[in-house]
Amino acid sequence: MKRRNFLKGVLYGTGATMAIAGGFGTFNKLGSVKAEAIGEDLETTVFSSCEMCRNQCPIAVKVKDGKVVKIDGHPDDAAFGGVICARGNAGPSLLYDPQRIKKPMIRTGERGEGKFKEVSWDEAYTYISDKLYNVKDQYGGEAIALASRKGPHDWFFRSIGKAMGSPNVFSHEATCPMTRSVALDTTFGNEAIAADYANTKYLISIGRNWFEGIHVAQTRAVSKALSNGAKLVVLDPRFSITASKGEWLPIKATTDLAFVMAMANIMIDENLYDKNFISQYTEGFEKWAEEVKDKTPEWAEKETGISKEKIIRITREFAAAKPQAILDFGWRTAYTPNDYQLRRAILIVNMMIGNLEVPGGYYRTKPANFLKDFPDQAVYAKGLGNITQPSFPKASQGRIDGTGVKGTPGQIIPAYDGAVGKIVESILTEEPYPIRAWLVHRFNPYISLTESPRVLEAFKKLDLLVTCDVYMTDTAYFSDVVLPECTYLERSEPIFDMSGLTPKYVIRQAAVPLVYSDTKPYWQIYKELGEKMGIGDYFEFKDMEDYMSQQLRPTGITLDKMKEMGVWTPPGMNAFYVRASDANASLDNVLSNHSKKIEIFSVDVEEATKQGVPKYISHPQPEEGKFRFVQGKVAVHTNAGTANVPILNELMPTNTLWMNPVSCTKLGLKDEDEIVIASGLYEHKGKIKMTEGIRPDTVFCYHGFGRVSPELRRAFGKGINGNHLIPNEIGEVGNTVTSTTFVTVRKA
Ligand code: SF4
């Protein structure tokens, strides 16, 4: 598809200028989706789900003459309303890209030299199997690490590592929302809490950028709230597109917790909080009140750079909208080493207005099994089935990241996610023991982890690095074995549970046959690898049809019906909020912790971090001549994933460094000047974007550029890889910290 035609259906927003002009429009509305005659040809529609980012939006794929010609949003899913974003529209561009990996490959030259030979799948499996068993024999199964983006592939991919006796399986969460997840877990006893943006009346974002870091359902919900008259306040050192839609508060980076604590201080001082909710559902409020006693608006003004009058006014407005108000808990977190305490404080301030399980606040997601304890809803309690596996061997060592160790922050880190940045440390320092083999599935540590040069150093020490991906990513380029996965448009995979205010199941099914015949779906790759390794018992299903049928069995929905519908929600069920009609309803089913209370003070957190309630830590601010370096998302790319996708690369091939004109003038720089950015150990070249949409003490670039794999022929060598500059600092609960680096900038 040519850029001109692509843009007929999709507008995009990449900068503040466009936003000021009212230019956000990253959605494309669906027309008719039934099979229809177009001239002589028949166009059919296959319901599936998008994977251009991790959000898995339900889609309707138009297929003509065996080719995908267009992708729209699923028309019957009310949360998505038949729309998808620009990246979702770019699916065919990825599918038919000749730069995809087409065959399994084994490295023949030095690591990073780019010399590979094409091999058969059997040769690739044999090579991996032999190497993994060598590592296991020499160092133990724990010397094998696995890391991937979180998703339905986990069950298959992780089975390989767990069957080898490794405890070291990781998701990418520590580079993104993990502090939020842990905060939810330690406050409510589970992570399954979501925000009801569509019905809110007052929304405060702390760096959350719904109009560039797009999640179609959530972005639409925020848009709906705004068109219904909700007020939006955005705390961000940068004027993002989201900031352009509300009141922008250009806060000093890393000081958000001061703003949040001052809100609590004001609400207590002025009696603006919901005392009934606090006494009925929470514990530890007195300790929090004590902690914020001196966090006055005057104090917060000095920390944040936001005037005390504004902090007071916004707090009063927020409290006046209770309970239909949301202080947003964020998406990509990891701003500072104590980011986790910021996320907890945000949740506490929300609970101070009693906005749990009511429209316009926060709610526990409602998968089918959750409903069985509610007599009025039990009829909808038809949960998906699990596919059984034999038990995995017990690992002989603990995890390298200390997850689960009592009395340390690791105590509260979920073992499912782990602290992925620790893999690099363990390879390089051999502490607490060495990692010798690393299996990577659709994850690119070189771009996604901080301190990229150190990541490359770590790659070089490994006995085995395997990457399974669609492209020859930067990490794949340094790997020993590269496995070509097919795209989401060519594969079926397990049914997803995407429950929100009602249960919801979504299917992914192949829309077209394999474009490159020697690529495979991940479930087949790991099943075949498992069989080659003699651990096939962990993959007890015939094929994906069999797997999906086993999942659907308890629900009474047939696989054919699911394929036909694409999305299933219980017919006739309305959005379910536990406290909608009874403000004193029990939250025992919503809270999964032992106390059955919302834990403002947490004994576990006190034990793990010595912060039973969140405490403020002041981070240094940039000295004269230095800048705080921050990164963020753009609407037309997905982090490390899409820089080489033809149409998206054409829309935005590179990034620039945003700098305020005042700072540019001081440094003698002008717009588009070539520059060198330096952060102590490392330097990176780039280009200046001079804009008033950023604080003078801060610089910013979009994430995902500066690629080093020459096989990404469109993206190679273009733009700034921000993670090249940021040290691999691991935060309190395992997050890789992204916003505490200072840089200097000079003309190249
Ligand atoms: S947000 Fe966009 S890219 Fe992500 S799954 Fe949805 S449509 Fe696809």
Boltz pocket constraint, residues with backbone or C-beta under 6 A from the ligand:
constraints:
  - pocket:
      binder: B
      contacts: [[A, 50], [A, 51], [A, 52], [A, 53], [A, 54], [A, 55], [A, 56], [A, 57], [A, 83], [A, 84], [A, 85], [A, 86], [A, 87], [A, 88], [A, 89], [A, 214], [A, 215], [A, 216]]
      max_distance: 6.0
